[in-house]
């Protein structure tokens, strides 16, 4: 009981001081991209990919990177990660198989 009170008090203190928990990530890729104010938008990424022949089904932020679910110009349904500042392709995988990884 005492431990529960300590945990609750600690959580409340952290919430009131503005300290937040880190964003949840899948662990496949992380980006040190700085503040989001310096990022390009997901719409810019989507437009760039569509211009290259991709079909984008969904995009989101994961691990500080942009994670995209879609189809490559070659027709492969993939999960891909892009750096949010440069929009550089970092990782492309298909059902656990890595198709591309930046070195």
Secondary structure, 3 states (H helix, E strand, C coil): CHHHHHHHHHHHHHHHHCCCCCCCCCCCCCCCCCCHHHCCCHHHHHHHHHHCCCEEEEEEEECCEEEEEEECCCCCEEEEEECCCCCCEEEEEECCEEEEECC
